[in-house]
Amino acid sequence: MSARLKLTLSYAGFLMIAGVLLMAIVGVFLLRHVPDGQFTGPGPFIPNRTDLLRAFTPPAAAALLFLLALGLVGGWFLAGRMLAPLTRLNAAARLAAEGSLSHRVDMAGPKDEFRDLADVFDTMLARLEAHVEEQRRFAANASHELRTPLAISQTMLEVARDDPDRDVDVLIDRLQDVNARAIALTDALLLLARADGGTFERRSVDLSLLAEEAVETLHPLADRRGVTISIRGTTAVTSGSPTLFEQLIVNLVHNAIVHNLTADGWIDVHTESGPAGAVVIIENTGEVIPAGLLAILREPFQRGAARSRNTDAAHVGTGLGLAIAEGISRAHGGTLELESRRGGGLVVTVRLPSTPSE
């Protein structure tokens, strides 16, 4: 039986029970005081209990039948009115199951349980639609990025095959560079998937020590580009994966080096312990970043027009640096904030709780 039919039968059943109880009360508490014998003598006719029951039973039965019909008709109507929001939710859920995530229940009316359920369902659909669209865009971009080195390799091989004077050593060096870029991109995609999945061991980590190691590792690259790196601050202890935290800081410092000024650039790495946990701030000089570009820099494969003029093939990057950093921060219950620096450059602030939830 449908929920509407069940509610209808329930309404009618309760109404019938109330009617029978009312009749029983009349019979038990009223007719019991009427004697059942025959009254003879002068005067008007005086009915006894049997006469009253004989006169009361047909109207009572008719009243019960009327209550039954009223319970069925009224119950069917009331159940339909009560279940109308569920019908809309069911229709929206069917559309979502068929792949249409743009539909919304958008229920009007007073604030009740059904309205709250519809609002939660609409919020879930909106987040799911945004997530699916993000994954679709990410898959398309990843496919394009992975296809590019393969297409370059195929082109170089075809040109070398048709060139009788080809230089094999040069061809091998170029293929090695393209292959290294493809491997780096694949590793970055795997690291991003690992961070988003949250499958890593958690333990206490001091981000100030990881920042010192990252600066030391990338110092030769900064020297070649004429960028000065300074590091300062206090201990910043949080809980999570040391490997992922190291990758987070390395990515941010590497981005700050690659997308810096061509001369007299600098980077300031600062760690501290805030009221809510550990904080890492990386500030660097560079080109002026428009507000519209700042909003999409953390998306995968977004390098930006002003940030993609790097000619150093060994350090062009995969376009996943900030996306990986944000994924690692989010997986540890933290946030990554981007702010344009006055005069050009970028300020990246990573906030991580001291003891993030699993």
N, C-alpha and C positions, 0 to 999 in steps of 0.2 A: 504494500500500500504506500501511496505517496504521503509525504509529511502533511500535506493539506488535508487529505482524507483522514489521517490519524487524528489531527487536531479537531476536525469536524465531529468525528465520532466521540472524541473526548468531551467536547462542549456539550453535545446532545446527551451523552451518558451522565455527566454531572448534573445537567438540568433535570433529567428524568429522576435521578436519585434525590435531588432536592424536592421535586414534586411528590414523590412517593413518601418521603419523610414528612412532608407537610400533611398529606392525607392521613398518615399513620398517627401524627400528633392529634389531629382532629378526632380520629376514631378512638384513640386510647384515652385521651384526657378529657374529651367532651362526652362521647356516647356512653362511656362506662357509668356515668351518673344517671343515665336514663334506664328505668326498669324495663324488663322485657315481657312483663305480664299484660293481660288484657284489662283495660280499664272500663268498667261498666257503671252505669248510673246516669242520672239526669245530667244534662249539661252538654257542652260542645264535645266533639271528638278529640281525644288526646292520643297522639301516636306513641307507640312504644319504640324500643331500640330497633326491632326488626323493621318496623315501618320506616324509621329514619334511614337505616342502612339501605333499604330498597329504593328510597327516594334519592339518597346521596350517591349511590354507586354509578348510575349512568352519567351524571354531570362530571363526577370525578374522573371516570374513564375518558370522557370527551376532553377534559382539561389536560389529562396526561398525554393524549394523542396530539393535542394542540402544542403542548410543550415539546413533544418529540419532533414535530414538524418544524417548530420554531428553532429548536436547537440545531437541527440539520441544516436548514436554510441559513439561519443567522451564523452558525458555526462555519459553514462553507465560505460565506462572505467575509467574516472576520479573519479566518485563516488566510484567505487570499490577500487581504490587506496587510496582515502581519508578515506574510512570507514574500511580499512583492520585492523588498530589498534583496532578499536572497536570490530571487530570480534574476535580478540585474547582475548580482555578483557572479552567479553561475554562468550567465551569458558572457561576461567579461573574462571569466576564467577559461571558458571554451575558446574564445578568440585568442587568448594568450597561449593556450595549448597548441593552437593551429599556427602559431608564429607571429600573430599580430600583437605587438607589444605597445603600439601607439594608442590603443583604445583605453579610455578611462571610465570608471563608474560615475564619478562626479556627482555623488548623491547629495541632494538638497534636503531641506527639512530640519527638524530639531535635532539637537545633539543627543543621540542615544547610542545603544550598543551597536546597532546596525550601521549607523553613520560612522562610528569609530572604526568598525571593521572595514567599511568601504574606503575610508581615508588611508588606513594602513595598507590596504590592497593597492590603492592608487600609488602610494609612495613606493611600494615594492615594485610595481610595474615600471615606474619611472627610473628607479635605480637599475632594474634589470635591463631596460632598454638602453640606458647609457652604457652599462657594462658590455652588453652584446655589441653595441656600435663601436665601443673602444676596442674590443677584441677583434672585430672585423677589420677595423682600420689598422690595428697592429699586425694582423696576419697579412694584409695586403702590403703594408710597408716592409714587413720582414721578408716576404716573398720577393719583393722588388730588390731589396738590399742584398739578399742571398743570390739572386739571379745575376746581379751586376758583375761580380768577380768571375762567375762562370762564363758570362758572355764575353768579358774582356779576354779571358784565357782562350776561348774558342777563336776569337778574332785574331789574336796574336799567332796562334798555331796555323790558322789558314793563311795569314800573310807570310809566315815563315815557310810554309810548304810551297807557296808559289814564287818565293824569292830564291833564286839559285845562289846568290851571294850572301845568304843569311849568316849572321853571327850567332852561333849556338850559345856561347857564353852569355851574351847579352840577353838572348831569349830566356835562358834559364834564370838569370837574375830577375828579369821582369815577372816571369811566372812565379818565382818564389815570393816576390813582394805581393802579388795578387793573392796567392794561396795563403800567405800569412794574414792578410786582411780578412779573408773568408774565415779562417780559423778563429781570429779575434772576434769577429762578429758572432760566430756560433757559440763561442765561450760566453760572450756577453748575454746572448739570448738564454743560455742555460742558467747563468747566474741570476738573471732577472726572474726566470721561472722558479728557481729555488727560493729566492727571496719572497716572491708572491705566495708560494706554497707554504711557507713557514716551517719547512722541515729542516731544522737545524738545532744543534745543541746550545743550550743557554748556560752561561756562567758569568761571573763578575768580571768586568772589563774596565780598564782605565783608558779612556779615549785620549788623554794627553800623551801617553806613551805611544799609542798608535799614530797619533799626529806627528810626533817626532820621527818615527820610522818612515812615514810617508814622505815627509819633507826631505829626509836624508836620501831616500831612494830616488826622488825626482829632482834632487839638486843639480845633477849634471845637465838634465834637460833644461832647467831654468837658466843655468849659466850659459848654455849655447844660445839661448834666446834673449839674453840680457835682462832677465827678470830676477829681481831680488826677493827672497823669501825670508820672512821673519816669523818666529813662533813664540808665543808667550801664553801666560795664563796659569791656572791651577789645575789640580786633579779633577777629572770629570768621570766619575764611576757610574756605570750603568750595568745592565744585565742583558746578555745576548751572545751572539756568535762573534768571536774575535776575528774570524776570517772575513765575515761579511762587513763588520765595522771597518776593518782595514781597507777593504775594497771601496767602501763608501768614501772614506777620507781620501784615498788615492785618486778616485774618480774626480772628486771636487777639486783637489789641488791640481790634477792634470788639466782639467778644464780651465782653471784659473791661469795656468801657464800658457796653454795653447791659444786661448782667446784673450791674450793680453796685448799691451802695446808693443810695437816693434822695437822701441827703444825706451829706456828709463822706466820700465814697468816694475811694479812691485806687488807682492802678495803678503797679506797679514793673516796668520792662522792663530786663532784665539780659542782656548778651552776654559770652561769654568763650570762650577756646580751651582745651578739655580735652585729656587725653592721647589720646583717640580722635578728636578733631576739634572742630567748632564746636558751641557750646551756646547756646540762647536760652531764657531763663526769664522768663515773664510771670506775675506774681502780682497778684491783685486782691482787694479786699474784696467782700462780697456776702452773699447768704443762705446759710445752712448747707445743704450738699448731702449728702443721704443716700448711703450707700455703694452701695445698689442703683441709685440714679439715676446715680451717677458711672460705673458700669460701662457704661451705654448711651448716654452723652452723645455719644460719637464716632460713633455710628451715624447714617446719613442720616435727616434729618427728625425727629430726637429733640431736642425742646426742653426737655422736662421740665415738671412742674407748677409747680415753684418758679421756673422760668426763662422761663415764657411769659406772665407777667403784664404784659409791656410794652405800654403803650398808645400808643406813638409809632408811628403807621402807617408813617412813612417809614423806620423803622429796626427793624421787626419781625424782619426777616431771613428767610432761606429754610429754616432748619433744616439747612443744609449746611456751616456754617462750620467746625466741628471735623472733619467728614468730609472736606472738601477739604484742610484742614491735614494730617490724617493721611495722605491719599492722596499729597500732595506730599512729605511726609517719607518715606513708604515708597518712592515712585518714585525718590528720591535715596539709597536705602540707609540711611535714618535711622529714628528712632523718635519717637513723640509720647507723653508720659506725662502722666497727669492725677492730681492729688492734691488732696484737700479741705484747705482751709486752716483751721487752728484758729481758731475764732471766726467762721467764715463766709467764703465766697469760694472761689477756685480757684487752684491753682498748675499751670501748664502748662510742661512742659520738653520742648524739641525738641533732639534730639541728631543731628548730621549728621557723617558721616565727612569727612575732609579730601579724600580722593580716592575717591569711591564707584565701584564697578564698573559697567560699562556694563550 
